[in-house]
Amino acid sequence: MSAAPGAPAAYRPALRPRVLLSDPLLDGAATVHLIKDAETGSSFKVGPKEHFLIARMDGERSLAEIGEEYAGEYGRRLGDAHWKRLLGLLGAKGLLAAGADASPGPSTAPPPGAAASAGSSVAGPGAPAAVPPRATGSSGASAAVPPGAAASGHVTASVPPAPAPPVPEKRTLLRGSLPLVADADATTARLHRAVGFLLAPAVLAPLLALTLAMEAVVLVHAGELLLAVRGLLANPVLLTGTAVLLWVSTALHELAHGVVARHHGGRVSEIGLRWRLPAVIMYCTVDDYLYFGTRRHRIATAAAGAVMNLIFLLPFCALWLFAPLDDATHEAFAALLLLGSVQALVMLVPLPPLDGYRIASQLAGATGLAASTGVYLRHALRRSPEAAGYPRRARIAYPAYAGATALVLACALAAAVAGVHHLLTA
């Protein structure tokens, strides 16, 4: 690129330390990257070309050096007008660090809160689109451009007003939430120091092997355990005790998400209680697991809760198998084993908002996996030309997700039917 007033080639832009960038993700027919400001919680999507540029804004490379890398990758050089718009958008969102070498001046990086001129556009062929960011809630980033627009280089660039802070949910007797700790991240850090050794491969691998063996025992004795659940309903004292243990397992499920996220460098923003009477559950909010460095770490964080539910059952399984218990206690432990296993496995069903859906999304490398799958299948079943416009990766991932989900639900339905049949005929 050439050095021009307002966009000097020597300028070395740098993102603020708490700006997070995700791996490439499928979003319908498009490929996007998520960008999040961890301080404000706002997140948005950009296309691969914008991500290529933004990811290299490390304070070490100059605009000229980034431009050379971009030209080598995409075969096009960026003009000064595009740099001004891109840096203006990032500056308006407060994503650029202050004090970078050779500041580009106010026309290139406006102060946070400023807005780029509405209606300006990037029309150079091969240039990345200056995608307007749009803040989203906790469910994920919301698309700011239609699928495929990020790659076209013809997108209107404008910055929407800064999002208003989320309105806290009104707390009533019937529904609401209550934070339990003042600093959830510090609490999780203390928990990680206490139990983090369990995540070492030498410890975790035997625990996982034991849980698999336990589930095999549960499967072999499923009929006996199911009858124990029916018998438990006639004993209010043991039924209450089993319910309390299952609630404790649910609380540990949430804390496990936080501890594993902390182990992989994540941040926990809140730990508390949420109630929708008659249900009262614990929750643990992990802010940035989508931005962990590897897919394996993201999957481990999503799966941690269900694994914790199963590990929680191990001592009760040992007592049920080997301890000399009276009949009532033996039956209660049998019921706990079956109910706790069902609790864990249900969380792995790949439907939103369950943990299994988050795992499936990571395996597919997609955001909004369920919605995108529905749209793609409708196009495919109608033999619409739009289906052919999806990348090969999407044409594999979306049907695979639909097929796997249908298979899991069919297995769950078959297990439920077999269980009811056993109860009626035993």
C-alpha positions as CSV (number, residue, x, y, z in Angstrom):
1,M,0.0,0.0,0.0
2,S,1.1,3.6,-0.4
3,A,1.5,6.0,2.5
4,A,-1.2,8.6,2.4
5,P,-2.2,11.3,4.9
6,G,-4.4,9.7,7.6
7,A,-3.2,6.1,6.9
8,P,0.7,6.0,7.2
9,A,2.2,2.8,6.0
10,A,4.5,2.8,9.2
11,Y,1.5,2.7,11.6
12,R,1.6,-0.4,13.7
13,P,-2.0,-1.1,14.9
14,A,-2.5,-3.3,17.9
15,L,-5.7,-4.8,19.4
16,R,-6.4,-4.3,23.1
17,P,-5.3,-7.3,25.2
18,R,-8.8,-8.5,26.0
19,V,-10.0,-8.7,22.3
20,L,-10.6,-12.3,21.5
21,L,-10.7,-13.9,18.0
22,S,-12.2,-17.3,17.2
23,D,-11.3,-20.0,14.7
24,P,-13.2,-20.0,11.3
25,L,-16.8,-21.1,11.8
26,L,-19.5,-22.1,9.4
27,D,-22.5,-19.7,9.5
28,G,-25.0,-20.9,7.0
29,A,-23.2,-20.8,3.6
30,A,-20.6,-18.4,4.9
31,T,-17.4,-18.8,6.8
32,V,-17.0,-16.3,9.6
33,H,-14.8,-15.5,12.6
34,L,-16.2,-14.3,16.0
35,I,-14.5,-11.3,17.6
36,K,-15.3,-10.4,21.2
37,D,-14.4,-7.5,23.5
38,A,-14.1,-9.4,26.8
39,E,-14.3,-6.2,28.8
40,T,-17.8,-5.1,27.4
41,G,-19.0,-8.6,26.4
42,S,-20.0,-7.5,22.9
43,S,-19.2,-9.8,20.0
44,F,-19.6,-9.7,16.3
45,K,-18.8,-11.6,13.1
46,V,-16.3,-10.8,10.4
47,G,-15.3,-12.6,7.2
48,P,-12.0,-14.4,6.6
49,K,-10.4,-11.5,4.8
50,E,-11.2,-9.1,7.7
51,H,-10.0,-11.7,10.2
52,F,-6.7,-12.1,8.2
53,L,-6.0,-8.4,8.7
54,I,-7.3,-8.0,12.2
55,A,-5.4,-11.0,13.5
56,R,-2.1,-9.4,12.4
57,M,-2.7,-6.2,14.2
58,D,-0.2,-7.1,17.0
59,G,1.7,-3.8,17.3
60,E,4.7,-5.4,15.6
61,R,3.6,-5.3,12.0
62,S,3.1,-2.1,10.2
63,L,0.2,-1.5,7.8
64,A,2.6,-1.9,4.9
65,E,3.8,-5.3,6.2
66,I,0.2,-6.5,6.8
67,G,-0.7,-5.2,3.3
68,E,2.1,-7.2,1.8
69,E,1.0,-10.4,3.6
70,Y,-2.6,-9.7,2.4
71,A,-1.4,-9.3,-1.2
72,G,0.5,-12.5,-1.0
73,E,-2.5,-14.4,0.3
74,Y,-5.3,-12.9,-1.8
75,G,-3.4,-11.4,-4.8
76,R,-4.8,-7.9,-4.2
77,R,-3.4,-4.8,-2.6
78,L,-5.5,-2.7,-0.2
79,G,-6.0,1.0,-0.9
80,D,-5.7,3.6,1.8
81,A,-9.5,4.2,1.8
82,H,-10.1,0.7,2.9
83,W,-7.5,0.9,5.7
84,K,-9.1,4.1,7.0
85,R,-12.5,2.4,7.1
86,L,-11.3,-0.8,8.7
87,L,-9.3,1.1,11.4
88,G,-12.1,3.5,11.8
89,L,-14.5,0.7,12.5
90,L,-12.2,-1.0,15.0
91,G,-11.4,2.4,16.7
92,A,-15.1,3.2,17.0
93,K,-15.7,-0.1,18.8
94,G,-12.7,0.6,21.1
95,L,-10.8,-2.4,20.0
96,L,-7.5,-0.7,19.2
97,A,-4.9,-0.2,21.9
98,A,-3.9,3.3,22.7
99,G,-0.3,4.5,22.1
100,A,0.5,2.4,19.0
101,D,3.5,3.5,17.1
102,A,2.8,6.1,14.4
103,S,-0.8,6.7,15.1
104,P,-2.9,7.0,12.0
105,G,-4.6,10.1,13.1
106,P,-8.2,10.9,13.9
107,S,-9.5,10.2,10.5
108,T,-8.3,6.6,10.6
109,A,-8.9,5.5,14.2
110,P,-11.7,7.6,15.7
111,P,-12.1,7.5,19.5
112,P,-14.4,4.9,21.0
113,G,-18.0,5.9,20.5
114,A,-17.5,7.6,17.2
115,A,-19.2,6.3,14.1
116,A,-18.0,5.8,10.6
117,S,-20.1,7.6,8.0
118,A,-23.2,5.6,7.2
119,G,-23.5,4.4,3.6
120,S,-19.8,4.3,2.9
121,S,-18.8,1.2,1.0
122,V,-15.9,-0.9,0.0
123,A,-16.2,-1.6,-3.7
124,G,-12.6,-2.6,-4.7
125,P,-12.6,-6.0,-6.2
126,G,-10.8,-8.5,-4.0
127,A,-10.8,-6.2,-1.0
128,P,-12.2,-7.4,2.3
129,A,-15.5,-6.1,3.4
130,A,-15.6,-3.7,6.3
131,V,-18.2,-5.7,8.1
132,P,-20.2,-3.7,10.6
133,P,-20.0,-5.3,14.0
134,R,-23.2,-5.9,15.9
135,A,-23.3,-6.7,19.6
136,T,-25.0,-9.8,20.7
137,G,-26.1,-11.5,23.9
138,S,-24.7,-14.7,25.5
139,S,-26.1,-17.0,22.8
140,G,-23.5,-16.0,20.3
141,A,-22.6,-13.5,17.7
142,S,-25.3,-12.2,15.4
143,A,-24.7,-11.9,11.7
144,A,-24.0,-8.4,10.5
145,V,-23.9,-9.3,6.8
146,P,-25.8,-11.8,4.7
147,P,-24.1,-15.1,4.0
148,G,-21.3,-14.8,1.5
149,A,-21.2,-11.0,1.7
150,A,-18.0,-10.9,3.7
151,A,-16.1,-12.5,0.9
152,S,-17.5,-10.3,-1.9
153,G,-15.9,-7.0,-1.0
154,H,-19.1,-5.0,-1.6
155,V,-20.6,-4.3,1.8
156,T,-21.9,-1.2,3.3
157,A,-19.8,-0.2,6.3
158,S,-21.4,1.5,9.2
159,V,-21.2,1.3,12.9
160,P,-24.5,0.9,14.9
161,P,-24.9,2.7,18.2
162,A,-23.2,1.2,21.2
163,P,-25.5,-1.5,22.7
164,A,-27.2,-0.6,25.9
165,P,-26.2,-2.7,28.9
166,P,-28.4,-5.8,29.4
167,V,-31.3,-5.2,31.6
168,P,-31.1,-7.5,34.6
169,E,-33.9,-10.1,34.8
170,K,-36.6,-9.1,37.2
171,R,-36.4,-11.4,40.2
172,T,-39.7,-12.7,41.4
173,L,-40.8,-15.6,43.7
174,L,-41.6,-17.7,40.6
175,R,-38.5,-17.0,38.5
176,G,-35.2,-15.2,38.8
177,S,-31.5,-15.7,39.4
178,L,-29.1,-14.8,42.3
179,P,-25.3,-14.6,42.1
180,L,-23.7,-16.5,44.9
181,V,-20.2,-15.1,44.9
182,A,-18.8,-11.6,44.4
183,D,-15.9,-12.7,42.2
184,A,-16.8,-15.9,40.3
185,D,-13.5,-16.0,38.4
186,A,-11.5,-15.8,41.7
187,T,-13.7,-18.5,43.2
188,T,-13.1,-20.8,40.2
189,A,-9.4,-20.2,40.4
190,R,-9.4,-21.4,44.0
191,L,-11.4,-24.4,43.0
192,H,-9.0,-25.1,40.2
193,R,-6.0,-25.0,42.6
194,A,-7.8,-27.4,44.9
195,V,-9.0,-30.0,42.3
196,G,-7.0,-29.2,39.1
197,F,-4.8,-32.3,39.7
198,L,-7.8,-34.4,38.6
199,L,-7.4,-33.0,35.1
200,A,-3.9,-34.5,34.7
201,P,-4.0,-37.3,32.1
202,A,-2.6,-39.8,34.7
203,V,-5.6,-39.2,36.9
204,L,-8.3,-38.4,34.4
205,A,-7.8,-41.4,32.1
206,P,-8.4,-44.0,34.9
207,L,-11.5,-42.0,36.0
208,L,-12.9,-42.0,32.5
209,A,-12.2,-45.7,32.2
210,L,-14.1,-46.3,35.5
211,T,-17.1,-44.3,34.3
212,L,-17.2,-46.4,31.1
213,A,-17.1,-49.6,33.1
214,M,-19.8,-48.2,35.4
215,E,-22.1,-47.4,32.4
216,A,-21.6,-50.9,31.1
217,V,-22.7,-52.2,34.5
218,V,-25.7,-49.9,34.4
219,L,-26.6,-51.1,30.9
220,V,-26.4,-54.8,31.9
221,H,-28.5,-54.3,35.0
222,A,-30.9,-51.7,33.5
223,G,-34.0,-53.8,34.2
224,E,-33.1,-54.2,37.8
225,L,-32.2,-50.5,38.2
226,L,-35.5,-49.5,36.6
227,L,-37.5,-51.6,39.1
228,A,-35.5,-49.9,41.9
229,V,-36.6,-46.5,40.6
230,R,-40.2,-47.7,40.8
231,G,-39.6,-48.9,44.3
232,L,-38.0,-45.7,45.4
233,L,-41.2,-43.8,44.6
234,A,-42.8,-45.6,47.5
235,N,-40.2,-44.5,50.1
236,P,-40.5,-40.7,50.6
237,V,-37.4,-40.5,52.8
238,L,-35.0,-42.2,50.4
239,L,-36.7,-40.5,47.5
240,T,-35.9,-37.1,49.1
241,G,-32.3,-38.2,49.8
242,T,-31.8,-39.3,46.1
243,A,-33.3,-36.0,44.9
244,V,-30.8,-34.1,47.0
245,L,-27.9,-36.1,45.7
246,L,-29.0,-35.5,42.1
247,W,-29.2,-31.8,42.8
248,V,-25.7,-31.8,44.2
249,S,-24.6,-33.6,41.1
250,T,-26.2,-30.8,39.0
251,A,-24.3,-28.2,41.0
252,L,-21.0,-30.0,40.5
253,H,-21.8,-30.3,36.8
254,E,-21.9,-26.5,36.6
255,L,-18.7,-26.0,38.6
256,A,-16.9,-28.5,36.5
257,H,-17.6,-26.4,33.4
258,G,-16.0,-23.4,35.2
259,V,-13.0,-25.4,36.5
260,V,-12.2,-26.9,33.1
261,A,-12.6,-23.5,31.4
262,R,-10.2,-22.0,33.9
263,H,-7.8,-24.9,33.2
264,H,-7.7,-23.9,29.6
265,G,-7.4,-20.1,30.2
266,G,-11.1,-19.2,30.3
267,R,-12.9,-16.7,32.5
268,V,-15.9,-17.4,34.6
269,S,-18.1,-14.3,35.0
270,E,-20.9,-15.6,37.3
271,I,-21.8,-18.4,39.6
272,G,-25.3,-18.4,41.1
273,L,-28.8,-19.9,41.5
274,R,-31.5,-19.8,38.9
275,W,-35.1,-20.7,39.6
276,R,-38.1,-21.4,37.5
277,L,-40.3,-22.9,40.2
278,P,-40.5,-25.7,41.0
279,A,-37.0,-26.1,39.5
280,V,-34.0,-24.5,41.2
281,I,-30.6,-25.1,39.6
282,M,-27.1,-23.8,39.9
283,Y,-25.5,-22.0,36.9
284,C,-21.9,-21.1,36.0
285,T,-21.3,-18.7,33.1
286,V,-18.1,-19.1,31.1
287,D,-17.6,-16.0,29.0
288,D,-15.1,-17.0,26.3
289,Y,-14.9,-20.7,25.8
290,L,-15.6,-20.2,22.0
291,Y,-12.3,-18.4,21.8
292,F,-10.1,-21.1,23.4
293,G,-7.0,-21.9,21.4
294,T,-7.9,-25.4,20.4
295,R,-11.1,-27.2,19.5
296,R,-10.2,-30.0,22.0
297,H,-10.2,-27.5,24.8
298,R,-13.6,-26.2,23.8
299,I,-15.1,-29.7,23.6
300,A,-13.5,-30.6,27.0
301,T,-15.1,-27.6,28.6
302,A,-18.5,-28.4,27.1
303,A,-18.3,-32.1,28.1
304,A,-17.0,-31.5,31.6
305,G,-20.4,-31.2,33.2
306,A,-21.7,-34.6,32.0
307,V,-18.3,-36.3,32.9
308,M,-18.6,-34.8,36.4
309,N,-22.1,-36.2,36.8
310,L,-20.8,-39.7,36.0
311,I,-17.7,-39.4,38.2
312,F,-20.0,-38.3,41.0
313,L,-21.8,-41.7,40.7
314,L,-18.6,-43.8,41.0
315,P,-18.5,-44.2,44.8
316,F,-22.3,-45.1,44.9
317,C,-21.7,-47.7,42.2
318,A,-18.9,-49.2,44.3
319,L,-21.2,-49.3,47.4
320,W,-24.0,-50.8,45.4
321,L,-21.8,-53.5,44.0
322,F,-19.7,-54.5,46.9
323,A,-21.0,-53.1,50.2
324,P,-23.2,-55.1,52.6
325,L,-26.2,-52.8,52.5
326,D,-29.8,-53.3,53.7
327,D,-32.4,-53.8,51.0
328,A,-33.8,-50.3,51.1
329,T,-30.4,-48.5,50.8
330,H,-29.3,-51.0,48.1
331,E,-32.4,-50.2,46.1
332,A,-31.9,-46.4,46.6
333,F,-28.3,-46.6,45.3
334,A,-29.5,-48.6,42.3
335,A,-32.1,-46.0,41.5
336,L,-29.5,-43.2,41.9
337,L,-27.2,-45.0,39.5
338,L,-29.9,-45.1,36.8
339,L,-31.3,-41.6,37.3
340,G,-27.8,-40.1,37.5
341,S,-26.7,-41.8,34.3
342,V,-29.8,-40.7,32.5
343,Q,-29.2,-37.1,33.8
344,A,-25.6,-37.1,32.4
345,L,-26.5,-38.7,29.1
346,V,-29.4,-36.4,28.5
347,M,-27.0,-33.5,28.7
348,L,-25.1,-35.0,25.8
349,V,-28.0,-35.0,23.4
350,P,-27.0,-32.7,20.5
351,L,-30.0,-30.3,20.8
352,P,-29.8,-26.7,21.9
353,P,-29.2,-25.6,24.6
354,L,-27.7,-28.8,25.9
355,D,-24.0,-29.5,26.3
356,G,-24.2,-32.1,23.5
357,Y,-25.2,-29.3,21.1
358,R,-22.1,-27.3,22.0
359,I,-20.0,-30.4,21.4
360,A,-21.6,-31.0,18.1
361,S,-21.1,-27.4,17.1
362,Q,-17.4,-27.6,17.8
363,L,-17.1,-30.9,15.9
364,A,-18.8,-29.3,12.9
365,G,-16.9,-26.1,13.3
366,A,-20.1,-24.0,13.1
367,T,-22.1,-21.3,14.8
368,G,-25.9,-21.5,14.8
369,L,-25.6,-25.2,13.8
370,A,-29.2,-26.2,14.3
371,A,-30.7,-23.2,12.4
372,S,-28.1,-23.4,9.6
373,T,-28.8,-27.2,9.2
374,G,-32.6,-26.5,8.9
375,V,-32.1,-23.9,6.2
376,Y,-29.6,-26.1,4.3
377,L,-31.9,-29.2,4.4
378,R,-34.9,-27.2,3.2
379,H,-32.8,-26.0,0.2
380,A,-31.5,-29.5,-0.5
381,L,-34.9,-31.2,-0.3
382,R,-36.3,-28.6,-2.7
383,R,-33.3,-29.0,-5.0
384,S,-32.8,-25.3,-4.7
385,P,-29.8,-23.9,-6.5
386,E,-28.8,-22.2,-3.3
387,A,-27.9,-25.6,-1.8
388,A,-25.1,-25.9,-4.3
389,G,-23.7,-22.5,-3.2
390,Y,-22.8,-24.0,0.2
391,P,-19.1,-24.9,0.7
392,R,-18.3,-28.6,0.7
393,R,-17.6,-28.6,4.4
394,A,-21.1,-27.3,5.1
395,R,-22.7,-29.8,2.7
396,I,-21.1,-32.6,4.8
397,A,-21.5,-31.1,8.3
398,Y,-25.1,-30.1,8.2
399,P,-26.6,-33.5,7.0
400,A,-24.2,-35.3,9.3
401,Y,-25.5,-33.3,12.3
402,A,-29.1,-33.9,11.2
403,G,-28.5,-37.6,10.8
404,A,-26.6,-38.0,14.1
405,T,-29.3,-36.1,16.0
406,A,-32.0,-38.2,14.5
407,L,-30.1,-41.4,15.5
408,V,-29.6,-40.2,19.1
409,L,-33.3,-39.3,19.4
410,A,-34.3,-42.7,17.9
411,C,-32.1,-44.5,20.4
412,A,-33.5,-42.5,23.3
413,L,-37.1,-43.2,22.2
414,A,-36.3,-46.9,21.8
415,A,-34.8,-47.0,25.3
416,A,-37.9,-45.2,26.7
417,V,-40.2,-47.7,25.1
418,A,-38.2,-50.7,26.3
419,G,-38.2,-49.2,29.8
420,V,-42.0,-48.8,29.9
421,H,-42.5,-52.3,28.5
422,H,-40.2,-53.7,31.2
423,L,-42.2,-51.9,33.9
424,L,-45.5,-53.1,32.6
425,T,-44.4,-56.7,32.2
426,A,-42.0,-57.3,35.1
